């Protein structure tokens, strides 16, 4: 009697992918905290910091999104949770992009909506990062 | 407090609604219609698409002729008529405010497409028509190595030049084609950052004082309140000592100044703020009251509060003066000159205003020189197009008017900083 052994294995997220994904959290968090500081002090420099931190967060999230899509396309790295992760990351990026446009407004015109959006983006980035790290890349046969 | 809203949908719908065929509100005169401010997510922008004049020329009213009296200038901005009929042209490009936000990187690149690629001359050029035939056959560099010269004034043999960082004085003797000595600095002018770098200039009727227009260091305080010290105001400088005092404040960008002939009254054209909609805030012409506050940044057109400014200042808003005469939002008024009867009956009493043209508006406005008629020393009625056609019906822009100067012999001199041309408009002697 022949025994068929299916070779399955689990790998972790690629280190580069991990750095990019995890990096979105402090960048977007920094933006939200800067917004809060601007709202408290009216010191415009916090508004400038927030604008650039959002751009940094978008750059990291964008590159992580590309890697997530690559994972989705590879049979040996696709797992059930990957789709959820990719959707969470895409949502983070889209809301983050609107937040960047909001922050392009001059002075207080970016507020208070900018602060609210920044907070939402932080939560989304945390969710995406959670899913990204929790989802094993369970491949089929190589 | 501003209403919360879902910015994505609201912003997009605002951008889209701006493209609709809503009738344009009445925007000229003492009581312009002011719509509610819009805060779109993406600014409405239509940037001038430069093209060569070729065989074309700007359009002038019937009975007038226009001629290019100098071409290939290096960013001509303001001009000055000298007593012997010579014309001095200030050429330069100032500014250089650092980019601060990601938006500045993008916007700076886009807006540069609508301007001349030529480097600023940082000089004064003299043009002379010795035989009075309308051809300015002599052209010399009167002075060079200046720092973005803009405002010009002549009082009793003293030629005052407002560089972007200092007010300087040349000695001038009638007939000179070149400065005989280096300039003497009268007063340093606020020049840190220099977001709005142009320094407008006018001399009081008695020549004792010089009025200097100093623009704000931001659109609406987005470079911080500390950057606005000594900005958005007109200084009165003692011509002898260089001592200065703020003469009027809250003038966002007073780009040209003029003294009303026969009076001591100072007038200014002022560029107002952007990014709250295509029909806000009107650029204006106003008599400048000593000690007056004209709103920027806290309010516009009198007491309309600008919610983008924090902290707000209700006391300042309450004291804000409403300007005299709106010329329309985003037209970018950069030149003003009082007319004389030699300009022809229809244009005898009033001011000419050079409008550089809009960027923060889907449907471009400005790009022309208008005449605002005066009666009893005050503006009345609608502005009349005097020179137009800078932006053609093909959507291409061939010129952008800046400074305007009236030649008392009967001519209007216009500096055009896109085609780098000096235009001269005269009542046509031919029928």
Boltz contact constraints between the chains, C-beta under 6 A:
constraints:
  - contact:
      token1: [A, 42]
      token2: [B, 310]
      max_distance: 6.0
  - contact:
      token1: [A, 42]
      token2: [B, 311]
      max_distance: 6.0
  - contact:
      token1: [A, 44]
      token2: [B, 224]
      max_distance: 6.0
  - contact:
      token1: [A, 48]
      token2: [B, 100]
      max_distance: 6.0
  - contact:
      token1: [A, 48]
      token2: [B, 101]
      max_distance: 6.0
  - contact:
      token1: [A, 51]
      token2: [B, 101]
      max_distance: 6.0
  - contact:
      token1: [A, 51]
      token2: [B, 102]
      max_distance: 6.0
  - contact:
      token1: [A, 55]
      token2: [B, 102]
      max_distance: 6.0
  - contact:
      token1: [A, 98]
      token2: [B, 8]
      max_distance: 6.0
  - contact:
      token1: [A, 101]
      token2: [B, 41]
      max_distance: 6.0
  - contact:
      token1: [A, 102]
      token2: [B, 7]
      max_distance: 6.0
  - contact:
      token1: [A, 104]
      token2: [B, 103]
      max_distance: 6.0
  - contact:
      token1: [A, 106]
      token2: [B, 219]
      max_distance: 6.0
  - contact:
      token1: [A, 106]
      token2: [B, 220]
      max_distance: 6.0
  - contact:
      token1: [A, 106]
      token2: [B, 222]
      max_distance: 6.0
  - contact:
      token1: [A, 106]
      token2: [B, 275]
      max_distance: 6.0
  - contact:
      token1: [A, 106]
      token2: [B, 308]
      max_distance: 6.0
  - contact:
      token1: [A, 107]
      token2: [B, 220]
      max_distance: 6.0
  - contact:
      token1: [A, 107]
      token2: [B, 221]
      max_distance: 6.0
  - contact:
      token1: [A, 107]
      token2: [B, 222]
      max_distance: 6.0
  - contact:
      token1: [A, 107]
      token2: [B, 308]
      max_distance: 6.0
  - contact:
      token1: [A, 108]
      token2: [B, 308]
      max_distance: 6.0
  - contact:
      token1: [A, 108]
      token2: [B, 310]
      max_distance: 6.0
  - contact:
      token1: [A, 109]
      token2: [B, 39]
      max_distance: 6.0
  - contact:
      token1: [A, 109]
      token2: [B, 308]
      max_distance: 6.0
  - contact:
      token1: [A, 113]
      token2: [B, 7]
      max_distance: 6.0
